[in-house]
Amino acid sequence: MGDVFLLFENNSDHFFTLGLASFLLAHLLFSLIFIKKWNPKAPQSFWLLALLLLAYGTFLFYILKDSLGSLKIPVVFYILGILAMVITANRRKEKVPESSFNLVFFGALFFIFSDSILAIDTFIGSIPLSHISIMGSYATAQYLITRGVLTQGDFGN
């Protein structure tokens, strides 16, 4: 639904907000799927990664905040949602096959890349050929996450 709403964002700011909310919901649903394979024993790198992701999210919000207008709060929630998705993807480490972990985790990172380029392009200034990097990394993210979940070997359990 997020993609459909964003097709009409030029008609009204409400479509952008609906697209943002749709993608936030998708990230939260991804997180729920990843939590099913949550490793209760955090890998050594977990807390460092969580800290780096929170620092990145804070930095991204900082550079966007002055141009967000009424979208400041929704964007904060969106950033937290996508970071939660990456963090829960990371907590699957050593709980799923390595290939599944790698596919899902790198897919989640591609989502952050795609959404970061989209946010900068939308709120700060046009990036040349941004649509190619946004859609290319978005499609890669979707593919890797889907392939990784299917590679778990127990889809549906």
C-alpha positions in Angstrom: 0.0 0.0 0.0 2.9 2.4 0.7 4.0 2.3 -2.9 0.4 3.0 -4.1 0.0 6.0 -1.7 3.4 7.4 -2.8 2.3 7.4 -6.4 -0.2 10.1 -5.5 2.0 12.2 -3.1 2.0 15.1 -5.5 -1.8 15.4 -5.2 -1.8 15.8 -1.4 0.6 15.6 1.6 -1.9 13.1 3.0 -0.7 10.5 0.5 2.9 10.8 1.7 1.7 10.4 5.3 -0.4 7.4 4.4 2.6 5.9 2.5 4.9 6.5 5.5 2.3 4.9 7.8 2.0 1.9 5.5 5.7 1.4 5.4 6.0 1.8 9.1 3.3 -1.0 9.5 5.3 -3.2 7.1 8.5 -2.7 9.1 6.7 -3.5 12.3 5.2 -6.7 10.7 8.7 -7.7 9.5 9.9 -7.1 13.1 7.2 -9.5 14.4 8.3 -12.1 11.9 11.9 -11.7 13.0 11.0 -11.8 16.7 9.7 -15.4 16.1 13.4 -16.3 15.6 14.7 -14.0 18.3 18.0 -15.3 19.8 17.7 -14.8 23.5 21.5 -14.8 23.8 22.6 -11.6 22.1 25.6 -11.9 19.8 28.6 -9.8 20.9 28.0 -7.4 18.1 24.4 -6.8 19.0 24.7 -3.8 21.4 27.3 -2.1 19.2 25.1 -2.4 16.2 22.1 -1.2 18.1 24.1 1.8 19.3 25.4 2.6 15.8 21.9 2.3 14.3 20.4 4.7 17.0 23.3 7.1 16.3 22.5 6.9 12.6 18.8 7.4 13.1 19.5 10.4 15.3 21.9 11.9 12.8 19.4 11.4 9.9 16.6 13.0 11.9 18.9 15.9 12.9 19.7 16.7 9.2 16.0 16.3 8.2 14.3 18.0 11.1 14.3 21.6 9.9 12.5 20.6 6.6 10.0 18.2 8.0 7.4 20.6 9.2 4.3 18.8 10.6 6.0 15.4 9.7 8.5 15.6 12.5 6.7 13.2 14.9 5.7 10.7 12.1 9.2 10.6 10.8 10.6 10.0 14.4 8.2 7.0 14.6 9.2 5.8 11.2 12.9 6.0 11.9 12.3 4.0 15.2 10.2 1.5 13.3 12.8 0.8 10.6 15.6 0.6 13.2 13.5 -1.9 15.2 13.2 -4.0 12.0 17.0 -4.0 11.5 17.6 -4.7 15.2 15.2 -7.6 15.2 16.7 -8.9 12.0 20.1 -8.9 13.7 18.8 -10.8 16.7 18.1 -13.8 14.5 21.8 -14.4 14.4 22.8 -18.0 15.4 19.1 -18.9 15.6 18.5 -19.3 11.9 20.8 -20.7 9.2 23.7 -18.3 8.4 22.4 -17.8 4.8 19.0 -16.8 6.1 20.4 -14.4 8.6 22.7 -12.8 6.0 19.9 -12.3 3.4 17.5 -10.8 5.9 20.0 -8.6 7.7 21.5 -7.2 4.5 17.9 -6.7 3.1 17.1 -4.7 6.2 20.2 -2.6 5.7 19.2 -2.0 2.1 15.9 -0.7 3.4 17.6 1.8 5.5 19.7 2.9 2.5 16.7 3.2 0.3 14.7 5.2 2.8 17.6 7.4 3.7 18.1 8.4 0.1 14.3 8.9 -0.3 14.2 11.1 2.8 17.2 13.3 1.8 15.9 13.6 -1.8 12.4 14.5 -0.6 13.2 16.8 2.3 16.6 18.3 1.8 17.3 18.5 -2.0 17.1 16.6 -5.2 19.8 13.8 -5.6 20.6 13.1 -9.3 19.2 9.8 -10.4 17.8 9.2 -6.9 14.9 7.2 -8.3 17.3 4.5 -9.5 19.1 4.1 -6.2 15.9 4.3 -4.2 14.0 1.7 -6.3 17.0 -0.5 -6.8 17.9 -0.7 -3.1 14.2 -1.0 -2.2 13.7 -3.9 -4.6 16.9 -5.5 -3.4 15.7 -5.1 0.2 12.4 -6.8 -0.5 14.0 -9.6 -2.4 16.7 -10.3 0.2 14.3 -10.3 3.1 11.8 -12.5 1.3 14.5 -14.9 0.2 16.0 -15.0 3.7 12.7 -15.8 5.4 12.0 -18.5 2.9 15.6 -19.9 3.5 14.9 -20.4 7.2 13.7 -23.8 6.2 10.6 -23.8 8.5 8.4 -21.2 6.8 4.9 -21.5 8.2 6.0 -23.0 11.6 
